């Protein structure tokens, strides 16, 4: 084989390998978020759950991108009000969401000590005119003979995804 052809094959191979590793790393970050949500609920760790949400500066960056992109007609004044609201209410909002999820699990008869993480499946894409990737996912876990799911929404703030919301715990049919 000619040296140029070998070099070309090596470049193709390493390019493919690089893309595969980057895709795997991306998927690992997503799955890690799902596992952390599950662990927070399983161990009743509200502090961990709250840390899975964006901090003030991350939230501010997201909001500014939304203003700049004119998403839903969002203005700078509205953003400033949202940021003030974030400062006042984010922690209590995240805590309330956590306790609502735990209460819903209790009403479904879920024993977190015996629950097992199954998977976190998601898709991620960049919303129009925003450079922060949005994730829509489903967390699956098992308790007893039943499988349960939760809807998870997040944004990617390098190097990790941060929650937008966790909704529902329901039995998977």
Protein Blocks (a to p, Z undefined) as FASTA:
>chain_A
ZZklmmmmmmmmmmmmmmmmmmmmmmmmmmmmmmmmmmmmmnopaklmmmmpccfklmmm
mmmmmmmnopghiafklmmmmmmmmmmmmmmmmmmmmmmmmmmmmmnopafklpccfbdc
ddddddehiabdcddddddddehjbccddddddddddfbdcdfbdchjaddZZ
